[in-house]
Amino acid sequence: MAASSNAEQTQLQDMEEEDAGMEEREMESDDDEEEGEEEGMGVENSDDEEDDSSEDEKENEAEIQRLEEQLSINAFDYNCHVDLIKLLKQEGELVHLRKARQKMSELFPLTEEIWLDWLKDEIRLTEEEPNREKVYELFERAIKDYICPEIWLEYAQYSIGGMGSPGGIEKVRSIFERAMTAVGLHMTKGQTVWEAYREFENAILSTVQPPPGRVPSREEQELLNTQLERIHTLFRRQLAIPLMDMEATYAEYEEWSEQGVADTVKHQYKKALQQMEKCKALEESLLAAEPPKLVEYQTYIEYELKEGDPARVQITFERALAENCLVPDMWTKYNTYLDRQLKIKDLVLSTHERAVRNCPWTMGLWKSYLLALERHGADHQTVSDVFEKALNAGFIQATDYVEIWQAYLDYLRRRVDFSKESSKELEELRGSFTRSLDYMKQDVEERFGESGDPTCIIMQIWARIEALHCKNIQKARELWDSIMTKGNAKYANMWLEYYNLERSYGDPVHCRKALHRAVQCTSDYPEHVCEVLLTFERVEGSLEDWDVAVQKTESRLNRVNEQRAKVAEKEANLARQEEDRAEQRRKAKADKKAQKKGHKELRAGEKRKAERDDYPSEWNEDLDQAPKRHKGNGDQTTEEYMETETGQFGRNAPPGYKPAPPGSKNAQQAAAQRQNDDKPEFRNDNSSVFISNLAYTLEEPEEKLRTLFETCGPIKQIRPIFSNKGSFKGYCYIQFESLVSVPEALKLDRREVEGRPMFVSPCIDKNKNPDFKVFKYNTSIEKHKIFISGLPFSCTKEQLEEMSKSYGTIKDVRLVTYRSGKPKGLAYVEFADETQASQAVLKMDGMEVEGNKISVAISNPPRRNMMDKPGSSRPTTDMMPRQMYGSRGRGRTQLSLVPRSVHRHSAPVSKVENGTAATASTAGDAKPLSNSDFARMILNK
């Protein structure tokens, strides 16, 4: 490695000397051209042009100086290198341009574009024959960074220009053969290299063919046949490889070959064509995808690994790395494959070197590089140089330095011959252990604020090596003493590790000392340490040792139990305090519910008064009748509240609703319902479902729902809910004969009934189960599902599925609608896995659909019931006295029909903060009034 860097420096010096002479010649020619232009053009616009150019030059020079200063501070600023090279190329600073490119190539692998620009500049400037070797050396450096067909093609074409020199033709063929090995299997770009190779051989063929009419000599005929066989061989080799557009190559061979195509060639061609057809879908996905195409390349690599062709696996990895050179996992996977499968020294080591140059911050790549160097027998100086580079690579966490030191120390330990009492390798190993501890204490702690090795793994390994291999137990004890002083004395596992070391390589006296210290210091598992001490004394100790051990363990465990009792008492106090706070919150919530219930009864009284004004003859009949249907078993009755995912239904009529006339069929059904309610029968909620969000204008709801739900199982009864005036309230109950029918009925949730989505939910008594929720969608992040907003209202489920299926397997598509069935412009799309959902977010976010720009993100629904949480900024409308408005909100001409005496019992609204009305609560809150109380107050007016 050192030799190669010296050669590069020598090459750079030679190029700089050439540049100096070339710049002088260019300056002279530029001066001549400028003089000629001035003579031809005069001085008409020369002043303005000179001013503009001088200003641009000054700006560029200042920017160049700034970039160079920035690189002197941080030489690893990749973008700064790229910007500097662009500016120097614009300015034509050849010497500085070469230096900039050289410095960047020493630190980073250059991209295909940078290499091609550099090579073309050098080719244009070094047309003389003696300088061709320097360009060849530059090409050799370029092909090592990445395997790029374009660079190989440029290399081969440049070598053709020198085939007139001795051995030139053989050199061109050698370069083409290397290109075939490197990129000949590239399915989309390999064909261009093959065609260039054949064109070169065809050009050679035209030079060895005799003129028409002259019979060639035997030597000429042999030379001609040899050249023809070369071209035949190239065709046969190319047709045996799966490449795009290989049908055209086969047709060209059929036309070129005078003897036809051999059967073996046809067989190989068909086999390659079949293989190409298998890979065609993968290639098309790569062409359609946008960079970096990581998912598509991973799929391609998995396919080639299953096929098992090492050459094709290698070229697929190289293609992926050319576009994903900064992905450490891709390099790791490639290196692992080369280490375990191919095991070719030059290929393995060069790939490891390229990996750490592309991702120097990844400790795992450096670690595997050190192992590969040792595995392939690299000299010690090379391994040490690589390790020093790893220390300067700038890892992102302190533990990375611990692991790289461990890898290097393992390598040094394997070099030592421990049969000798002392050796150079052993001294180097001990010196490296000491250096590693100093490095962790100084460099790593200064940078990260921690050593990265809290359990002192490196010191533990050193102590075990000293005890096991060097028989130096005293050094091992010193190391363990140092380990315990670094905050590890309170851990039982550390003391037991030390005890095991003494047990294996020390003596019983030091074992006893270690265990006695462990009993006094251990705080995490003192019982276990005490048990180990007693077991040791049973096997090794005398009666006096046993008594001392029992006394120490008992006193230690007594102290531990006292400390634990204090901690438990403190935790119990904290738990009681938390329970008290929870009880206060529950009480506040119960008070809030009671207040809310009072508001509901006030609104019910207001509604009944309005109805009685319209129908005065019915007042006395329904005076004592409760407005809500009662549910009961025997003599016990409870008000029945049912809730679905959108809340309670049937409270207020929707806009445009007209009540049914008293003589209609719905009115008759309502009367029948009231008769049934007067004689309640036993109803089983477990075999019932609650239907809501139906249209209030639904005619004959019982017959229509029976038709819809009888496919789920035998129906015992259907109970549509009607108002006192006989109008359908939009919800009902369906009771089945069997419990197994309920899950089938729940599957009809969101089924459209007369243009509205019907909600189907379990029939649950909210008084008995106040915390029951039937909201069936998640309220936490769903990484496999995406949320789309901004959709046009005309977008259908089928259109959305067609738009999303190209990014993965669609499991479900859900359009979000209002209760009326109208779309909200929102949707959820569920994919098979997180990767597909992430790809869909990247590709679909910002896409235009029918003129609407949509937004796409991973599904992360908001939490439900935000109003119940303290400190929520959501308006708490339930706390606002709703009798201030009518049942449909505040209208422009709406009058309050509630008596003033009723208003006086309402809690006053104190103030409004952040859009939330706060209700003043006092100790003298009014008791909720019954229906009879409302009736008396109205009749007394």
SEDO-647646 format. One record per residue (C-alpha): x, y, z negated. Coordinates in steps of 0.02 Angstrom, whole numbers, padded with zeros to 5 digits, always signed. Each point is the difference from the previous one (the first is absolute). Example, Ala and Ser with C-alpha at 12.3 -4.5 7.8 and 13.67 -1.06 7.14 Angstrom:
BEGIN
+00615-00225-00390 +00069+00172+00033 
***
This chain:
BEGIN
+00000+00000+00000 +00143+00115-00040 +00081-00039+00166 -00158+00040+00095 -00017+00169-00088 +00182+00043+00044 -00034-00043+00181 -00152+00113+00000 +00104+00144-00070 +00132-00026+00134 -00134-00002+00134 -00075+00160-00069 +00169+00089+00004 +00030-00052+00181 -00172+00064+00049 +00030+00166-00089 +00162+00026+00097 -00091-00032+00164 -00140+00118-00053 +00123+00141-00032 +00065-00011+00178 -00172-00023+00074 -00069+00150-00094 +00139+00109+00069 -00039-00057+00177 -00185+00027-00028 +00029+00174-00070 +00106+00045+00151 -00131-00066+00120 -00137+00090-00098 +00097+00163+00011 +00019-00020+00187 -00184-00036+00020 -00048+00150-00107 +00112+00114+00103 -00079-00064+00160 -00174+00025-00067 +00038+00177-00055 +00066+00043+00171 -00157-00070+00082 -00129+00068-00120 +00078+00164-00054 -00037+00069-00170 -00188+00013+00015 -00055-00109-00149 +00168-00050-00071 -00013+00106-00158 -00169-00072-00055 +00052-00179+00036 +00163+00020-00094 -00092+00071-00151 -00127-00142-00002 +00131-00135+00021 +00112+00076-00133 -00144+00005-00124 -00045-00182+00036 +00182-00051-00018 +00014+00089-00167 -00158-00084-00064 +00061-00171+00056 +00171+00028-00076 -00078+00051-00165 -00112-00153+00001 +00147-00113+00042 +00099+00073-00143 -00147-00026-00119 -00021-00181+00052 +00185-00035-00021 -00003+00075-00174 -00151-00105-00045 +00088-00158+00060 +00153+00043-00102 -00113-00003-00154 -00101-00155+00049 +00078-00103+00137 -00146-00124-00003 -00129+00126+00066 -00056-00093+00157 -00110+00137+00073 +00137+00129-00025 +00118-00107+00106 -00129-00013+00139 -00035+00188+00002 +00186+00040+00005 +00029-00116+00148 -00143+00081+00096 +00066+00176-00027 +00179-00045+00046 -00063-00082+00160 -00094+00158+00045 +00153+00107-00032 +00115-00117+00097 +00122-00017-00145 +00078-00162+00060 +00132-00019-00135 -00121+00038-00141 -00134-00108+00082 +00115-00151+00002 +00050+00029-00180 -00183+00015-00055 -00049-00159+00090 +00151-00091-00070 -00040+00051-00179 -00181-00050+00016 +00045-00170+00075 +00115-00034-00148 -00144+00025-00123 -00152-00059+00096 -00044-00114+00145 -00047+00114+00145 -00164-00016+00090 -00013-00055+00180 -00031+00180+00059 +00152+00071-00090 +00114-00137+00066 -00061+00020+00180 +00028+00189-00007 +00175-00025-00070 +00045-00134+00126 -00064+00099+00149 +00098+00153-00057 +00159-00102-00016 -00029-00085+00169 -00024+00168+00083 +00158+00072-00078 +00116-00150+00020 -00014-00049+00181 +00186-00030+00017 +00057-00182-00004 +00116+00008-00152 -00142+00061-00111 -00120-00142+00039 +00065-00108-00141 -00050+00133-00127 -00177-00002+00067 +00001-00189-00009 +00047+00013-00184 -00143+00122-00027 -00122-00121+00083 +00063-00140-00114 -00042+00106-00151 -00171+00044+00070 -00057-00180+00028 +00039-00044-00181 -00126+00119-00079 -00158-00067+00082 -00037-00124+00138 -00068+00117+00135 -00025-00057+00181 +00024+00178+00064 +00174+00015-00077 +00052-00171+00067 -00063+00048+00174 +00096+00164-00006 +00155-00096-00057 -00012-00124+00143 -00031+00134+00131 +00147+00102-00063 +00113-00154+00011 -00050-00024+00182 +00087+00165+00038 +00165-00077-00053 -00013-00167+00089 +00130+00057+00128 +00137-00012-00132 +00088-00166-00032 -00120-00120-00086 -00140+00126+00018 -00127-00122+00073 +00029-00127-00138 -00018+00137-00130 -00168+00052+00074 -00059-00180-00005 +00058-00018-00179 -00098+00154-00053 -00156-00061+00092 +00014-00171-00084 +00013+00082-00171 -00151+00106+00043 -00097-00158+00049 +00041-00077-00170 -00049+00158-00094 -00157+00061+00091 -00037-00126+00137 -00144-00071-00103 -00082+00170-00024 -00171-00039+00073 -00040+00175+00065 +00172+00076+00036 +00112-00150+00030 -00053-00015+00181 +00086+00163+00049 +00168-00067-00061 -00024-00163+00095 -00043+00095+00159 +00152+00112-00018 +00110-00154-00019 -00073-00078+00158 +00019+00162+00098 +00183+00004-00048 +00026-00180+00057 -00095+00035+00162 +00116+00147+00031 +00150-00117-00023 -00084-00124+00118 -00011+00130+00138 +00189+00026-00011 +00044-00184+00020 -00119-00037+00144 +00089-00009+00170 -00055+00116+00141 -00136-00068+00114 +00068-00111+00137 +00161-00049-00089 +00022-00172-00075 +00067+00014-00178 +00154-00094-00052 -00005-00137-00129 +00060+00117-00138 -00129+00131+00050 -00138-00132+00003 +00047-00061-00173 +00000+00178-00066 -00170+00029+00082 -00074-00159-00073 +00066+00043-00173 -00082+00172+00007 -00165-00074+00062 +00003-00124-00143 +00025+00143-00124 -00157+00086+00063 -00097-00166-00002 +00056-00026-00180 -00057+00175-00051 -00172-00031+00075 -00015-00169-00087 +00055+00072-00168 -00120+00146+00012 -00149-00107+00052 +00027-00113-00153 -00027+00148-00117 -00173+00071-00041 +00003+00178+00066 -00134+00122+00055 -00036+00001+00188 +00097-00162+00026 -00119-00048+00139 +00079+00134+00110 +00173-00071-00038 -00058-00174+00050 -00073+00067+00163 +00164+00091+00035 +00099-00161-00029 -00114-00097+00117 +00030+00130+00135 +00188+00011-00030 +00039-00186-00013 +00019-00083+00169 -00009-00174-00078 -00160+00033-00099 -00026-00012-00188 +00056-00160-00085 -00125-00101-00103 +00101+00024-00159 -00006+00188+00025 -00188-00008+00028 -00022-00100-00159 +00103+00121-00103 -00091+00148+00077 -00172-00072-00043 +00056-00036-00177 +00066+00178-00021 -00160+00070+00077 -00105-00095-00127 +00107+00068-00141 -00016+00175+00071 -00190-00016+00003 +00003-00047-00186 +00101+00155-00041 -00094+00115+00118 -00131+00047-00130 +00137+00044-00124 +00091+00106+00129 -00161+00089+00048 -00034+00040-00183 +00175+00076-00012 -00030+00105+00155 -00169+00062-00065 +00060+00037-00177 +00078+00163-00055 +00173+00008-00081 +00066-00071-00112 -00106-00155+00045 +00056-00087-00160 -00154-00110-00019 +00006-00055+00182 +00185-00043-00011 -00026-00099-00160 -00135-00102+00086 +00116-00029+00148 +00144-00055-00114 -00112-00122-00094 -00051-00077+00165 +00180-00020+00060 +00054-00073-00168 -00134-00133+00020 +00057-00035+00178 +00178-00022-00066 +00106+00064+00146 +00147+00089-00085 +00041+00109+00152 -00179+00063+00014 -00012+00027-00188 +00159+00105+00008 -00056+00109+00145 -00170+00029-00082 +00083+00055-00162 +00115+00116+00097 -00145+00078+00093 -00092+00029-00164 +00153+00076-00084 +00033+00119+00144 -00167+00084-00041 -00001-00035-00189 +00182+00023-00046 -00043+00082-00168 -00107-00145-00064 +00107-00097-00127 -00119-00149-00006 +00022-00030+00186 +00191-00002-00018 -00013-00115-00150 -00109-00123+00095 +00118+00002+00150 +00156-00023-00108 -00081-00144-00094 -00042-00086+00164 +00178+00020+00065 +00078-00058-00165 -00106-00157-00010 -00027-00048+00181 +00132+00063+00122 +00150+00020-00117 +00107+00077+00139 +00134+00104-00086 +00016+00146+00121 -00187+00016+00025 -00041-00015-00186 +00131+00124-00061 -00035+00128+00135 -00186-00006-00040 +00033+00022-00186 +00111+00149+00038 -00133+00080+00110 -00130-00029-00136 +00097+00095-00134 +00041+00140+00121 -00185+00024+00040 -00066-00020-00179 +00147+00040-00115 -00116+00037-00147 -00061-00181-00009 +00102-00099-00125 -00064-00169+00060 +00080+00024+00171 +00170+00039-00078 -00015-00150-00114 -00038-00119+00142 +00143+00079+00101 +00124-00041-00139 -00064-00179-00008 +00013-00018+00189 +00180+00064-00001 +00046-00126-00134 -00096-00138+00088 +00095+00027+00163 +00171+00015-00081 +00034+00187+00018 +00161+00062-00080 -00006+00075-00175 +00041+00177+00058 -00149+00000+00119 -00119-00056-00137 +00070+00131-00119 -00019+00138+00132 -00181-00048+00030 -00034+00001-00187 +00075+00175-00018 -00110+00061+00142 -00151-00074-00090 +00041+00098-00158 +00001+00160+00103 -00161-00040+00094 -00114+00090-00123 -00122-00129-00068 -00168+00063-00060 -00005-00084-00172 +00124-00044-00137 -00036-00187+00002 +00062-00008+00180 +00176+00040-00060 -00010-00137-00131 -00047-00129+00134 +00136+00054+00123 +00130-00008-00138 -00062-00173-00047 +00017-00059+00180 +00177+00066+00012 +00051-00072-00170 -00071-00168+00050 +00109+00005+00155 +00154+00043-00103 -00037-00139-00125 -00009-00129+00141 +00175+00053+00056 +00080-00038-00170 +00089-00165-00033 -00037-00021-00186 +00118-00149-00015 +00140+00129-00011 +00019+00097-00160 +00026+00163+00093 -00009+00054+00179 -00018+00156+00106 -00180-00044+00040 -00045-00020-00185 +00074+00168-00044 -00095+00079+00145 -00161-00080-00064 +00025+00068-00176 +00047+00170+00068 -00157+00003+00108 -00109-00045-00151 +00075+00145-00095 -00022+00117+00148 -00181-00053+00021 -00041+00044-00180 +00084+00169+00018 -00091+00031+00165 -00169-00038-00081 +00037+00111-00148 +00064+00149+00099 -00059+00006+00180 -00167-00090-00014 -00055+00078-00165 +00045+00174+00061 -00106-00022+00155 -00152-00097-00066 +00005+00034-00187 +00015-00187-00033 +00129-00134+00028 -00119-00117+00090 +00061-00144-00110 -00088+00016-00169 +00024-00185-00043 +00185+00007+00049 -00010-00141+00128 +00174+00037+00066 +00077-00010-00174 -00093-00162-00035 +00071-00078+00159 +00174+00061-00044 -00013-00073-00177 -00057-00168+00068 +00143-00004+00127 +00126+00039-00137 -00070-00136-00113 -00028-00134+00132 +00142+00021+00125 +00133+00098-00094 -00028-00082-00171 +00010+00173-00077 -00144-00004-00126 +00070+00149-00094 -00021+00112+00153 -00176-00068+00023 -00043+00047-00181 +00066+00176+00025 -00108+00018+00154 -00155-00061-00094 +00034+00120-00143 +00001+00140+00129 -00163-00066+00075 -00088+00003-00169 +00054+00179-00035 -00089+00058+00160 -00175-00019-00074 -00021-00188+00029 +00014-00056-00183 -00189+00008-00026 -00038-00131+00133 -00005-00182-00050 +00045-00066+00172 +00164+00097-00002 +00052-00076-00167 -00049-00174+00057 +00104+00024+00159 +00150+00047-00108 -00037-00147-00118 -00004-00122+00149 +00168+00068+00058 +00075-00030-00172 -00084-00170-00009 +00079-00051+00165 +00174+00075-00013 +00020+00064-00179 -00012-00075-00175 -00136-00022-00134 +00065+00145-00105 -00030+00126+00139 -00165-00082+00043 -00059+00027-00179 +00059+00180+00002 -00092+00034+00162 -00163-00074-00068 +00011+00095-00166 +00023+00163+00096 -00145-00047+00114 -00117-00027-00150 +00041+00173-00066 -00011+00094+00166 -00134-00085+00106 -00166+00091+00007 -00095-00080+00145 -00001-00187-00048 +00072-00015-00177 -00091-00164-00038 +00085-00086+00145 +00173+00059-00053 -00032-00056-00179 -00054-00170+00061 +00159-00018+00104 +00107+00044-00154 -00088-00128-00110 +00016-00133+00135 +00185+00037+00015 +00027-00015-00188 -00095-00166-00003 +00124-00069+00125 +00162+00089-00045 -00012+00085-00171 +00025-00049-00182 -00129+00021-00139 +00071+00170-00042 -00014+00054+00181 -00179-00064+00003 -00048+00100-00156 +00076+00159+00071 -00091-00026+00165 -00168-00029-00086 +00021+00153-00110 +00046+00112+00147 -00139-00062+00113 -00134+00017-00136 +00051+00177-00046 +00008+00050+00183 -00170-00074+00043 -00079+00084-00153 +00062+00169+00061 -00063-00036+00175 -00173-00048-00064 -00011+00160-00102 +00045+00104+00152 -00127-00092+00106 -00136+00026-00131 +00033+00187+00003 -00008+00005+00189 -00161-00103+00000 -00080+00118-00124 +00048+00149+00105 -00072-00081+00156 -00161-00043-00094 -00019+00181-00051 +00023+00055+00179 -00127-00129+00058 -00128+00061-00127 +00026+00178+00056 -00026-00053+00180 -00160-00093-00049 -00065+00154-00090 +00032+00106+00154 -00087-00131+00109 -00149-00001-00119 -00011+00188+00011 +00002-00010+00189 -00138-00132-00002 -00105+00106-00116 +00022+00152+00111 -00049-00103+00151 -00156-00065-00090 -00050+00178-00045 +00024+00051+00180 -00112-00142+00059 -00135+00047-00125 +00005+00180+00059 -00008-00057+00180 -00151-00110-00040 -00089+00152-00076 +00028+00096+00162 -00074-00144+00100 -00157-00002-00106 -00019+00189+00021 +00009-00019+00189 -00126-00143-00007 -00121+00111-00096 +00019+00138+00128 -00039-00121+00141 -00153-00072-00086 -00071+00174-00031 +00014+00040+00184 -00089-00163+00043 -00138+00031-00126 -00029+00174+00071 -00030-00082+00169 -00111-00139-00072 -00086+00066-00158 -00124-00144-00004 +00140-00125-00027 +00078+00091-00148 -00102-00084-00136 +00020-00170+00078 +00191+00004+00008 +00033+00109-00151 +00076-00134-00109 +00070-00106+00140 +00191-00006+00008 +00073+00054+00166 +00127-00140+00004 -00035-00183+00023 +00039-00102-00155 +00084-00165-00001 -00020-00118-00144 -00002-00176-00067 -00139-00024-00125 -00031+00155-00104 +00168+00079+00030 +00004+00131+00140 +00147+00099+00066 +00012+00130+00135 +00077-00074+00156 +00138+00095+00090 +00085-00074+00151 +00160+00068+00078 +00090-00035+00161 +00167+00064+00061 -00074+00170+00042 -00090+00023-00167 -00184-00009-00048 -00128+00012+00138 -00181+00045+00009 +00011+00160-00100 -00039+00131+00132 -00080-00012+00169 +00111+00036+00151 -00026+00155+00107 -00150-00011+00115 -00090-00128-00109 -00190+00006-00003 -00097-00095-00136 -00122-00133+00056 -00185+00042-00012 -00094-00080-00144 -00096-00119+00109 +00147-00068+00099 +00066-00177-00010 +00153+00056-00098 -00116+00081-00129 -00092-00166-00017 +00167-00089-00023 +00049+00128-00133 -00163-00034-00094 +00035-00186+00010 +00176+00033-00065 -00067+00098-00150 -00119-00145-00040 +00146-00121+00005 +00101+00115-00112 -00142+00002-00125 +00014-00190-00006 +00189-00027+00008 +00057-00176+00043 +00165-00083-00036 +00129+00062+00125 +00172-00074+00024 +00131+00132+00044 +00130-00133+00038 -00099-00059+00151 -00046+00177+00057 +00081+00135+00105 -00028+00187+00004 -00036+00080+00170 +00024+00188+00022 +00027+00140+00126 -00152-00053+00101 -00099+00130+00096 -00145+00075-00100 -00106-00011+00157 +00025-00189+00014 -00167-00079+00040 -00045-00166-00084 +00169-00016-00088 -00045-00167-00081 -00035-00087+00166 +00152+00072+00086 +00118-00046-00143 -00074-00174-00013 +00037-00027+00184 +00177+00063-00023 +00043-00096-00159 -00092-00165+00019 +00152-00068+00094 +00097+00012-00165 -00117-00121-00091 -00177-00020-00070 -00067+00165-00068 -00099+00000-00161 -00059+00180+00009 +00041+00170+00076 -00034+00153-00107 +00008+00163+00101 -00005+00154-00112 -00135+00130+00033 -00036+00168-00080 -00161+00038-00093 -00073+00070+00160 +00037-00159+00098 +00154+00057+00098 +00145-00121+00022 +00153+00057-00100 +00133-00081+00113 +00052-00145-00112 -00065-00167-00059 +00043-00164-00087 +00004-00171+00081 -00006-00156-00110 +00051-00168+00075 -00048-00173-00054 +00182-00051-00021 +00161+00084-00057 +00094-00060+00156 -00102+00119+00108 +00073+00155-00085 +00177-00010+00079 -00080-00022+00171 -00110+00152-00028 +00149+00105-00054 +00079-00035+00170 -00137+00107+00079 +00069+00155-00087 +00013+00148+00121 -00117-00085+00125 -00088+00136+00100 -00188+00012-00028 -00089+00129+00108 +00157+00102+00025 +00060+00001-00181 +00127-00114-00085 -00088-00109-00128 +00096-00022-00165 -00013-00171-00084 +00071-00020-00174 -00021-00118-00150 -00148+00032-00115 +00079+00057-00163 -00083+00080-00151 +00105+00157-00031 -00062+00011-00181 +00078-00169-00037 +00152+00024+00111 +00042+00187-00001 +00175-00026+00070 -00055-00105+00149 +00057+00066+00169 -00036-00076+00168 +00115+00110+00100 +00082-00136+00103 +00146+00094+00075 +00170+00023-00080 +00048+00159-00091 +00188-00030+00008 +00125+00004+00143 -00028-00133+00133 +00161-00020+00098 -00079-00114+00132 -00141+00122+00039 +00004+00171+00085 -00117+00148-00024 -00046+00102+00154 -00079+00173-00007 -00049+00126+00133 -00086-00129+00113 -00134+00063+00119 -00175-00045-00059 -00027-00095+00162 +00140-00123-00039 -00064-00178-00021 +00071-00148-00096 +00043-00088+00164 +00096+00151+00066 +00099+00015-00161 +00042-00186+00001 +00058+00010+00181 +00108+00151-00041 +00082-00085-00152 +00025-00180+00056 +00161+00038+00096 +00089+00032-00166 -00044-00165-00085 -00135-00124-00047 -00162+00086-00051 -00092-00080-00146 -00138+00129-00024 -00057+00170+00063 -00120+00107-00105 -00075+00166+00053 -00049+00111-00146 -00177+00071+00016 -00121+00106-00098 -00149-00084-00083 -00100+00048+00152 +00115-00104+00111 +00082+00148+00085 +00190-00013+00015 +00118+00106-00105 +00145-00010+00122 +00095-00114-00119 +00049-00183+00015 +00103-00138-00080 +00096-00130+00103 +00069-00153-00089 +00152-00089+00076 +00075-00171-00036 +00151+00069-00096 +00087+00158-00059 +00123+00006+00146 -00138+00011+00130 -00090+00134-00100 +00160+00102-00013 +00028-00013+00188 -00178+00057+00032 +00025+00153-00112 +00159+00048+00092 -00076-00021+00172 -00179+00062-00027 +00024+00151-00114 -00031+00157+00102 -00077-00095+00146 -00140+00085+00097 -00166-00092+00015 -00130+00083+00112 +00079+00169-00032 +00013-00024-00190 +00171-00013-00082 -00012-00140-00128 +00099-00020-00161 +00055-00175-00053 +00073-00053-00168 +00013-00154-00110 -00165-00024-00093 +00008+00075-00175 -00181+00033-00054 -00032+00120-00145 -00046-00071-00169 -00185-00010-00040 -00093+00092-00140 +00119+00148-00008 -00133+00099-00095 +00021-00110-00154 +00184+00039-00016 +00052+00145-00111 +00086+00141+00089 -00072-00043+00169 -00016+00148+00118 -00153-00075+00083 -00159+00102-00035 -00102-00084-00135 -00170+00033+00077 -00085-00125-00115 +00036+00117-00147 -00091+00143+00085 -00184+00021-00047 -00079-00065+00160 -00175+00066-00041 +00066+00170+00056 -00028-00063+00178 -00129-00110+00079 +00016-00180+00048 +00081+00053+00165 +00116+00134-00067 -00023+00189+00003 -00110+00056+00144 -00017+00177+00064 -00185+00012-00046 -00007-00131-00136 -00084+00048-00164 +00027-00081-00168 -00160-00091-00053 +00068-00056-00170 -00081+00091-00149 +00106+00124-00095 -00023-00100-00160 +00088-00144+00083 +00143+00112+00056 +00029+00053-00179 +00049-00177-00045 +00135-00006+00133 +00180+00018-00051 +00067+00170+00055 +00138+00011+00128 +00145+00085-00084 +00118+00038+00141 +00073-00068+00160 +00184-00044+00012 +00083-00067+00158 -00168-00032+00077 -00066-00103-00148 -00146+00051-00107 +00034-00031-00184 -00154-00035-00107 +00003+00069-00176 -00030-00139-00125 -00062+00041-00174 -00046-00102-00151 -00182+00044+00025 -00029-00076+00173 -00185-00026+00038 -00070-00176-00011 -00053-00068+00170 -00187+00022+00031 -00117-00139+00053 -00126+00005+00143 -00141+00033-00122 +00094+00150-00073 +00016+00075+00175 -00185-00027+00033 -00053+00085-00162 +00112+00152+00033 -00073+00023+00174 -00181-00025-00054 +00020+00122-00146 +00055+00142+00116 
***
